[in-house]
Amino acid sequence: KELEHECVEIEEWVEAITDSITRLIFRMCFIEGRRQKDVAKAVNLDRSRISRKIDDYLKNAHKAQNAHV
């Protein structure tokens, strides 16, 4: 039950990402479980760019969360 709740929270968090390409990347990597190289091919970006987009988004999300504390 708790795991189901966490899965729903993750899905809601991903769907709240406003940038459509970033949302798609997160959905494919973290909900569908695809590898970054497969995601990169699907969205026509380099794998390194996928990794950077994920890192940048998480850093900015962390900064935004800390700003509200």
N, CA, C and O atoms as CSV, one atom per row, in Angstrom:
chain,resi,resn,atom,element,x,y,z
A,1,LYS,N,N,0.840,-1.198,0.000
A,1,LYS,CA,C,0.000,0.000,0.000
A,1,LYS,C,C,0.880,1.256,0.000
A,1,LYS,O,O,0.639,2.196,-0.757
A,2,GLU,N,N,1.884,1.255,0.844
A,2,GLU,CA,C,2.789,2.406,0.929
A,2,GLU,C,C,3.563,2.592,-0.380
A,2,GLU,O,O,3.752,3.718,-0.841
A,3,LEU,N,N,4.002,1.491,-0.966
A,3,LEU,CA,C,4.728,1.548,-2.238
A,3,LEU,C,C,3.841,2.102,-3.351
A,3,LEU,O,O,4.299,2.894,-4.174
A,4,GLU,N,N,2.585,1.691,-3.377
A,4,GLU,CA,C,1.640,2.207,-4.364
A,4,GLU,C,C,1.489,3.715,-4.216
A,4,GLU,O,O,1.449,4.446,-5.206
A,5,HIS,N,N,1.404,4.174,-2.967
A,5,HIS,CA,C,1.271,5.604,-2.692
A,5,HIS,C,C,2.507,6.360,-3.190
A,5,HIS,O,O,2.379,7.430,-3.785
A,6,GLU,N,N,3.686,5.818,-2.952
A,6,GLU,CA,C,4.918,6.458,-3.419
A,6,GLU,C,C,4.968,6.506,-4.946
A,6,GLU,O,O,5.413,7.502,-5.518
A,7,CYS,N,N,4.522,5.457,-5.600
A,7,CYS,CA,C,4.492,5.433,-7.069
A,7,CYS,C,C,3.567,6.516,-7.611
A,7,CYS,O,O,3.903,7.197,-8.580
A,8,VAL,N,N,2.422,6.673,-6.997
A,8,VAL,CA,C,1.480,7.708,-7.416
A,8,VAL,C,C,2.101,9.093,-7.216
A,8,VAL,O,O,1.963,9.960,-8.079
A,9,GLU,N,N,2.781,9.308,-6.092
A,9,GLU,CA,C,3.424,10.595,-5.833
A,9,GLU,C,C,4.493,10.903,-6.875
A,9,GLU,O,O,4.602,12.037,-7.341
A,10,ILE,N,N,5.276,9.901,-7.237
A,10,ILE,CA,C,6.316,10.092,-8.254
A,10,ILE,C,C,5.685,10.437,-9.596
A,10,ILE,O,O,6.134,11.359,-10.276
A,11,GLU,N,N,4.653,9.705,-9.977
A,11,GLU,CA,C,3.975,9.978,-11.240
A,11,GLU,C,C,3.395,11.389,-11.258
A,11,GLU,O,O,3.489,12.082,-12.271
A,12,GLU,N,N,2.804,11.816,-10.160
A,12,GLU,CA,C,2.246,13.169,-10.074
A,12,GLU,C,C,3.352,14.215,-10.148
A,12,GLU,O,O,3.178,15.252,-10.788
A,13,TRP,N,N,4.493,13.955,-9.497
A,13,TRP,CA,C,5.622,14.883,-9.518
A,13,TRP,C,C,6.148,15.031,-10.948
A,13,TRP,O,O,6.416,16.142,-11.405
A,14,VAL,N,N,6.289,13.917,-11.638
A,14,VAL,CA,C,6.780,13.955,-13.026
A,14,VAL,C,C,5.782,14.703,-13.910
A,14,VAL,O,O,6.188,15.530,-14.727
A,15,GLU,N,N,4.502,14.430,-13.764
A,15,GLU,CA,C,3.496,15.083,-14.605
A,15,GLU,C,C,3.403,16.583,-14.336
A,15,GLU,O,O,2.895,17.325,-15.176
A,16,ALA,N,N,3.882,17.039,-13.188
A,16,ALA,CA,C,3.862,18.470,-12.860
A,16,ALA,C,C,5.031,19.236,-13.475
A,16,ALA,O,O,5.066,20.463,-13.388
A,17,ILE,N,N,5.981,18.549,-14.089
A,17,ILE,CA,C,7.110,19.220,-14.734
A,17,ILE,C,C,6.559,19.999,-15.923
A,17,ILE,O,O,5.909,19.429,-16.800
A,18,THR,N,N,6.822,21.304,-15.949
A,18,THR,CA,C,6.199,22.155,-16.966
A,18,THR,C,C,6.840,22.029,-18.340
A,18,THR,O,O,6.141,22.141,-19.347
A,19,ASP,N,N,8.135,21.801,-18.414
A,19,ASP,CA,C,8.810,21.673,-19.705
A,19,ASP,C,C,8.503,20.292,-20.280
A,19,ASP,O,O,8.813,19.275,-19.660
A,20,SER,N,N,7.896,20.257,-21.465
A,20,SER,CA,C,7.409,18.989,-22.013
A,20,SER,C,C,8.517,17.984,-22.311
A,20,SER,O,O,8.329,16.790,-22.081
A,21,ILE,N,N,9.662,18.430,-22.814
A,21,ILE,CA,C,10.749,17.489,-23.121
A,21,ILE,C,C,11.352,16.930,-21.834
A,21,ILE,O,O,11.683,15.746,-21.760
A,22,THR,N,N,11.492,17.781,-20.827
A,22,THR,CA,C,12.014,17.313,-19.537
A,22,THR,C,C,11.039,16.339,-18.902
A,22,THR,O,O,11.451,15.318,-18.351
A,23,ARG,N,N,9.745,16.646,-18.974
A,23,ARG,CA,C,8.718,15.737,-18.432
A,23,ARG,C,C,8.774,14.390,-19.138
A,23,ARG,O,O,8.693,13.344,-18.494
A,24,LEU,N,N,8.914,14.413,-20.457
A,24,LEU,CA,C,8.999,13.172,-21.230
A,24,LEU,C,C,10.234,12.364,-20.830
A,24,LEU,O,O,10.161,11.146,-20.670
A,25,ILE,N,N,11.364,13.048,-20.671
A,25,ILE,CA,C,12.599,12.375,-20.264
A,25,ILE,C,C,12.421,11.712,-18.902
A,25,ILE,O,O,12.780,10.547,-18.729
A,26,PHE,N,N,11.874,12.436,-17.943
A,26,PHE,CA,C,11.659,11.874,-16.603
A,26,PHE,C,C,10.687,10.702,-16.666
A,26,PHE,O,O,10.905,9.681,-16.013
A,27,ARG,N,N,9.620,10.838,-17.444
A,27,ARG,CA,C,8.641,9.760,-17.558
A,27,ARG,C,C,9.293,8.501,-18.126
A,27,ARG,O,O,9.109,7.403,-17.602
A,28,MET,N,N,10.055,8.675,-19.200
A,28,MET,CA,C,10.677,7.524,-19.846
A,28,MET,C,C,11.733,6.871,-18.950
A,28,MET,O,O,11.824,5.644,-18.888
A,29,CYS,N,N,12.530,7.689,-18.258
A,29,CYS,CA,C,13.601,7.146,-17.412
A,29,CYS,C,C,13.075,6.552,-16.106
A,29,CYS,O,O,13.451,5.442,-15.728
A,30,PHE,N,N,12.211,7.291,-15.425
A,30,PHE,CA,C,11.878,6.928,-14.052
A,30,PHE,C,C,10.530,6.239,-13.871
A,30,PHE,O,O,10.289,5.625,-12.831
A,31,ILE,N,N,9.659,6.330,-14.852
A,31,ILE,CA,C,8.387,5.619,-14.751
A,31,ILE,C,C,8.409,4.387,-15.650
A,31,ILE,O,O,8.005,3.299,-15.239
A,32,GLU,N,N,8.888,4.569,-16.884
A,32,GLU,CA,C,8.935,3.450,-17.812
A,32,GLU,C,C,10.197,2.606,-17.645
A,32,GLU,O,O,10.246,1.467,-18.109
A,33,GLY,N,N,11.216,3.156,-16.987
A,33,GLY,CA,C,12.434,2.405,-16.725
A,33,GLY,C,C,13.369,2.250,-17.919
A,33,GLY,O,O,14.174,1.321,-17.971
A,34,ARG,N,N,13.257,3.165,-18.876
A,34,ARG,CA,C,14.141,3.078,-20.051
A,34,ARG,C,C,15.538,3.595,-19.715
A,34,ARG,O,O,15.711,4.440,-18.837
A,35,ARG,N,N,16.523,3.071,-20.428
A,35,ARG,CA,C,17.904,3.534,-20.254
A,35,ARG,C,C,18.071,4.885,-20.929
A,35,ARG,O,O,17.385,5.204,-21.899
A,36,GLN,N,N,19.008,5.682,-20.389
A,36,GLN,CA,C,19.215,7.026,-20.919
A,36,GLN,C,C,19.577,7.010,-22.398
A,36,GLN,O,O,19.154,7.895,-23.141
A,37,LYS,N,N,20.344,6.029,-22.836
A,37,LYS,CA,C,20.708,5.998,-24.258
A,37,LYS,C,C,19.489,5.741,-25.132
A,37,LYS,O,O,19.418,6.258,-26.246
A,38,ASP,N,N,18.525,4.953,-24.653
A,38,ASP,CA,C,17.295,4.707,-25.404
A,38,ASP,C,C,16.392,5.938,-25.408
A,38,ASP,O,O,15.755,6.252,-26.413
A,39,VAL,N,N,16.350,6.625,-24.274
A,39,VAL,CA,C,15.585,7.868,-24.191
A,39,VAL,C,C,16.185,8.903,-25.137
A,39,VAL,O,O,15.459,9.599,-25.847
A,40,ALA,N,N,17.511,9.001,-25.142
A,40,ALA,CA,C,18.193,9.954,-26.013
A,40,ALA,C,C,17.838,9.716,-27.473
A,40,ALA,O,O,17.571,10.658,-28.219
A,41,LYS,N,N,17.839,8.468,-27.868
A,41,LYS,CA,C,17.498,8.122,-29.256
A,41,LYS,C,C,16.046,8.503,-29.557
A,41,LYS,O,O,15.749,9.006,-30.641
A,42,ALA,N,N,15.152,8.268,-28.615
A,42,ALA,CA,C,13.732,8.539,-28.817
A,42,ALA,C,C,13.436,10.033,-28.954
A,42,ALA,O,O,12.515,10.422,-29.671
A,43,VAL,N,N,14.221,10.870,-28.266
A,43,VAL,CA,C,13.958,12.319,-28.291
A,43,VAL,C,C,15.001,13.088,-29.104
A,43,VAL,O,O,15.027,14.319,-29.081
A,44,ASN,N,N,15.854,12.362,-29.816
A,44,ASN,CA,C,16.878,12.968,-30.689
A,44,ASN,C,C,17.845,13.895,-29.957
A,44,ASN,O,O,18.136,14.998,-30.420
A,45,LEU,N,N,18.336,13.433,-28.809
A,45,LEU,CA,C,19.364,14.149,-28.068
A,45,LEU,C,C,20.499,13.181,-27.758
A,45,LEU,O,O,20.317,11.965,-27.820
A,46,ASP,N,N,21.666,13.716,-27.427
A,46,ASP,CA,C,22.765,12.872,-26.969
A,46,ASP,C,C,22.448,12.351,-25.579
A,46,ASP,O,O,21.720,12.997,-24.825
A,47,ARG,N,N,22.994,11.175,-25.227
A,47,ARG,CA,C,22.790,10.627,-23.888
A,47,ARG,C,C,23.308,11.583,-22.833
A,47,ARG,O,O,22.708,11.713,-21.766
A,48,SER,N,N,24.421,12.257,-23.117
A,48,SER,CA,C,24.975,13.200,-22.144
A,48,SER,C,C,24.019,14.373,-21.907
A,48,SER,O,O,23.955,14.908,-20.800
A,49,ARG,N,N,23.287,14.765,-22.929
A,49,ARG,CA,C,22.315,15.858,-22.781
A,49,ARG,C,C,21.141,15.402,-21.916
A,49,ARG,O,O,20.607,16.188,-21.133
A,50,ILE,N,N,20.743,14.157,-22.049
A,50,ILE,CA,C,19.674,13.606,-21.199
A,50,ILE,C,C,20.115,13.667,-19.736
A,50,ILE,O,O,19.366,14.113,-18.867
A,51,SER,N,N,21.332,13.216,-19.485
A,51,SER,CA,C,21.871,13.234,-18.130
A,51,SER,C,C,21.935,14.651,-17.574
A,51,SER,O,O,21.594,14.884,-16.414
A,52,ARG,N,N,22.373,15.599,-18.403
A,52,ARG,CA,C,22.460,16.997,-17.963
A,52,ARG,C,C,21.088,17.568,-17.665
A,52,ARG,O,O,20.914,18.281,-16.677
A,53,LYS,N,N,20.102,17.262,-18.514
A,53,LYS,CA,C,18.745,17.772,-18.286
A,53,LYS,C,C,18.194,17.246,-16.952
A,53,LYS,O,O,17.559,17.989,-16.203
A,54,ILE,N,N,18.437,15.981,-16.666
A,54,ILE,CA,C,17.976,15.397,-15.404
A,54,ILE,C,C,18.685,16.077,-14.232
A,54,ILE,O,O,18.039,16.517,-13.281
A,55,ASP,N,N,20.009,16.159,-14.304
A,55,ASP,CA,C,20.782,16.788,-13.226
A,55,ASP,C,C,20.367,18.234,-13.003
A,55,ASP,O,O,20.146,18.652,-11.866
A,56,ASP,N,N,20.262,19.001,-14.090
A,56,ASP,CA,C,19.893,20.413,-13.972
A,56,ASP,C,C,18.516,20.582,-13.362
A,56,ASP,O,O,18.313,21.439,-12.502
A,57,TYR,N,N,17.564,19.764,-13.806
A,57,TYR,CA,C,16.209,19.882,-13.276
A,57,TYR,C,C,16.182,19.558,-11.780
A,57,TYR,O,O,15.539,20.259,-10.999
A,58,LEU,N,N,16.881,18.494,-11.391
A,58,LEU,CA,C,16.886,18.108,-9.977
A,58,LEU,C,C,17.575,19.163,-9.115
A,58,LEU,O,O,17.122,19.448,-8.007
A,59,LYS,N,N,18.665,19.745,-9.613
A,59,LYS,CA,C,19.338,20.817,-8.871
A,59,LYS,C,C,18.415,22.009,-8.685
A,59,LYS,O,O,18.314,22.560,-7.589
A,60,ASN,N,N,17.738,22.407,-9.764
A,60,ASN,CA,C,16.823,23.551,-9.679
A,60,ASN,C,C,15.633,23.250,-8.781
A,60,ASN,O,O,15.184,24.128,-8.044
A,61,ALA,N,N,15.116,22.038,-8.827
A,61,ALA,CA,C,14.003,21.645,-7.965
A,61,ALA,C,C,14.436,21.674,-6.499
A,61,ALA,O,O,13.675,22.090,-5.626
A,62,HIS,N,N,15.656,21.232,-6.243
A,62,HIS,CA,C,16.186,21.242,-4.878
A,62,HIS,C,C,16.353,22.676,-4.374
A,62,HIS,O,O,16.014,22.978,-3.229
A,63,LYS,N,N,16.876,23.558,-5.231
A,63,LYS,CA,C,17.036,24.968,-4.863
A,63,LYS,C,C,15.681,25.603,-4.576
A,63,LYS,O,O,15.536,26.345,-3.605
A,64,ALA,N,N,14.696,25.319,-5.409
A,64,ALA,CA,C,13.362,25.870,-5.211
A,64,ALA,C,C,12.741,25.380,-3.909
A,64,ALA,O,O,12.075,26.139,-3.204
A,65,GLN,N,N,12.964,24.107,-3.596
A,65,GLN,CA,C,12.433,23.558,-2.353
A,65,GLN,C,C,13.093,24.228,-1.154
A,65,GLN,O,O,12.415,24.558,-0.181
A,66,ASN,N,N,14.398,24.432,-1.211
A,66,ASN,CA,C,15.108,25.079,-0.112
A,66,ASN,C,C,14.716,26.537,0.041
A,66,ASN,O,O,14.750,27.068,1.151
A,67,ALA,N,N,14.349,27.189,-1.038
A,67,ALA,CA,C,13.920,28.585,-0.975
A,67,ALA,C,C,12.604,28.738,-0.213
A,67,ALA,O,O,12.340,29.792,0.366
A,68,HIS,N,N,11.771,27.680,-0.212
A,68,HIS,CA,C,10.481,27.728,0.473
A,68,HIS,C,C,10.594,27.376,1.948
A,68,HIS,O,O,9.621,27.514,2.690
A,69,VAL,N,N,11.758,26.927,2.382
A,69,VAL,CA,C,11.924,26.487,3.775
A,69,VAL,C,C,12.173,27.671,4.665
A,69,VAL,O,O,12.339,27.510,5.874
